């Protein structure tokens, strides 16, 4: 089995090469060179991937994305091809859930004031809040959303959630709402956590109307890591006006963006990762290689039509 990585991983190649017999692993991060080497590949672990690479991959039988999101490689030629794709959804649930709790605690315990004012050698005596008894609304009850719900329940929070597919309430979620009931979730929640993939259906999911439907005392927490899910111009306006209490985004704004200057905005440089999560990703790929060899169902199978 010939496996081609179309990017250069920082570690884990030795583990992949030793996970089973009969495997040859090649690595190439140069797009022009990938087109030449992909001819012999049975499996791609992407990285770089486009229509030119797909057309040259005459032996290709499976594509593994070394990420949770796959929107960047959902080009029409691949979506319409019979080649299956898997991703690493599930591997990011723990760091995503821990980050969501960390952000909620930072806001509720007023740590953002401490961080912002320390360089000025100042403190602002602002009374903290408890998470206990507060309502959290989770938009996206997938693997990560449910992991967040379990942790919020442990803090004594009331949990609302929106699920794309019908799902009953459980020990971890008090009420499961539909997409059409989003305004109700926004109006009732003290913390709104967005945990959706980026698809055509979620682009600009959180716009001005949604932001203004939130409580003035509520916080927005992003664990999707996809800025395109938000109307960022609307978020700037809402935060400047104090129409919501604060927000956290997983992104690095471009130079000169007004996002840098918003005191109510906590910017995180894509913190939904961890050392342990990366190792889980490597092990998941190794497991999938064995499953592929044995003809067993693959983990993290992507619905290419749905986009995740």
N, C-alpha and C positions, 0 to 999 in steps of 0.2 A: 504494500500500500504506500503510495507516494503522497506525502502531505506537504503542502506549501504554505508557509506563513507569509502573508503579503504585508508584513510589518515586522519590526525588530523588537521582540519582547525583552523586557529588562531581566527577566529570569524565568525559569521553568522549562526551558528547552530540554535540558538533561532529563527531567522527569518525563516529558512527553516521549523522548527517544527511547527510554527504558521501560515504558509502560506495557509493551507487548512485543513479541517477536514479529519479524517481517515488515517492519515499518521503516520508511526512509523519510527523514524530515529535512526540508530545505527552507531557507529564510531569504527573502528578498524584499526590500522596501522601496526599490526604484521602480516606478510605474512602467517605464519602457522595458526594463529587464524582466519584470513580471510577465509581460506578454510573451516573452520567449520561453520562460521556464514553465509557465502554466500548462503548456501542451502535454506534459507528462503527468500532471497532477490528478489524483483521484479525489483528493480532499483539499479544500482551501480553508485556511483560518485567516479571516480578514479583519482589519486592515484595508488597504487599497483594494477597490473592487469597482469595476465599471463595465459598460457594454463591450468595450474592446477586449478586456480580460476574459469576460464570459465567452465571447465568440472564439477566442483562441484556445479555450479549455476543452479540448475534444474528448477527454476522458472523465471530465468532472462528474461526480456522483453525489456530492454533498458539500455544503458551505456552512462553516461555523463562524459566527461573529463573536469576537472576543469582547463582547459588551452586552449590556442589557437592552439598549435601544438599537433599532436597526433601520430607522428612517433614512439614514444617509446612503444606504445601499439598496433601497427599494426602487430601482430604476425599472422601467416597463419591461425591458427584455428579460430581466431576471424574474420579475413577478410573474410573467407569463410562461416561464420555462418550467419543466417538470422537476428541476433540481431542488431537493429539499434544503431548508435552512434551519439551523438551530442558533440560539443565542444563550446568553448566560443569565437569563431571568431567573430569579431565585437566589442568585449568589450575592445580591446587593441588599437583601431584605434586612439583615441585622444592622449593618452600618447605617442604612436609611432610617430604620426605626430609632436607633440610638441618636442619630443626628436630630430627628424630629423632636425627641424628648429634650435633647440638649438645648435646642433653640427655644422651646416652650419654657424651659426652666430659666434660661437667660433672660427672656422677656418678663416672666412672672416674678422672678427674684430681683429684677431691675439691674441685672449685671451689665446691660448695655450702657447704663449711665456710668458705672465704674470704669468700663473700658474706655469710653469716650472722654471722660473727664480726668483720668489719671495723668496724662501728659501736662495738664494745666495745674496739677496738684490741687484739684478741687473734688468735692463730693456733693452730691445732691441727695438730700434725705427724702427719699420717696418710698412710701409704704409698699412693700412687696405684696404679692397675691399668692394664694395657694392654687395649685392645680386641682386639688381635691374638690369635687363638686362642680367643677367647670365642665362645659360642653365642648367637645372637639368634633368637628365635622371633617371627615376624610373623603375627599373626592378621588375615587379610585380604590376599590376594595380588591385589588389583586394580591399577589403574594406579599408585597411590601406593605400595602395598605392594611392587610390583616395583621401583619407583624407589629405595625404601629398601634393598631387597635388593642392588641394584647397588652402592650406596655402601658397604654393610656388607662386601661382598665385597672392595672396594678396600682396606678396612682389615684384611683377612686374617681375617675372622670366618667361623665356620661358620653357615650360614643354614638355618633350618627355617621352613616356612610352612604356613598353613592356607588352603585355597581352597574356596570354595563350589562351584565347578565343577571337574570333573576337570582336572588340569594335570600335565604331566610335569616331573620335575626338569630343571634347566637349568644353564648355566654360573654363574648367579647364586643358585640355590637348591639346596642339597644334597638336601633331602627335602621333598616336598609331602605333607602329612597331611590327613586328613579332619576334619570337625568333631568326630566321635566320638573322634578321637585327640588332642583338646585336652589332656587330662591328661598325655600323653606329652610334648607340646611344652612345657608349663609346667614339668614336672619337669626337663627337660634344659637349659632356657634360662637364661643369665645376664642377659639383657635380654628382656623381653616387650613387643613393640610392638603396640598395638591400632590397626588401620587399617580399621575397618568402618563402613558407613553405619548410621544409626539406622533400624531397621525393627522390626516386631513380633517378628521372630526374633532380633534382637540386643539388645533391651531387657534390662537386667540380665544381660548376657552374662558379665560378670566379677563374680562374687559371692564369698561367703566361701569356698566350696569351691574355686573356682579360685585365689583368692589364697593359700590355705593349701597348694595343690599346688605353688606356686613354691618355689624354693630360698630359704633364709633370706638368702642373699647376693645375691639377684636384684633387679632393678629393673623397675618397670612404667612404660612410656612411652606416653602417649596422643597419637595424632595424629588421632583421629576428631573431636575437638571436641564430642562429644555426651555430657554427664554421665550421661544416662539409660542409657548402655551399662554403667554401673558401679553396684554396690550401694555407695553412698558410706558408709553406716553401717558396713558390713563393712570397707571400706578404712580407716576411722578406727581401728577396733579392731585390725586387723592391723598398721598402722603404729605404733600406740602400744605394742603388744607386741613390736615388732621382729621380727615373723614374716617380713617381707621387708625388704630393705635400704633401699628408698626408692621413690618414685613421682613422676611428673609428670602433671598434669592440665591440659587446655585449658579453663579455665572461670574465672569470677569467682564465688567462693562468696558466698552471702548474708551480710549483716551478722550477726555472732554465731555463724556456723558454726564448729564445732570444727576444720574443715579449715585455718583460718587459723593455728592454733597448733601444727600438726604439723611438727616440725623435719625429719622425713624426707620431707616433701612439698614439691616444687617446683611452684608454681602459675604457669601461664603464661596471659596474657590473650589467648587465641586467636591464637597466633603462626603459624598455618599459612596465612599470607598474606604478600604482599610488594608493593612498588610495581610490580615487573615483572609479577607475577601478575595484578594488576588490569588492566594494559594488555593482557595476553594474553586476559583475559575479554572486553574490549571488541572485540578483533580477532576472537575466536571468534564473538561475536554478529554482527558484520558479515559474516563468512564465511557464517554460517547464513542471514542475510537474503538473500544472493545465491543460495545453494543453494535456499532456499524459492521465490524468484522463478523460478528455472530448473527447478524440479521435481526437483532432485537430492537424494540422501539427506542428512539433517541430522546434524550432529556432536552427540555427547552425548545421544543419544536415551534417554529414561527408559522403563524397563519399569514401567508404573504398577502392575501387579499385584504385582511384586516390591518396589516402593517405592524403586528407585534406578536 
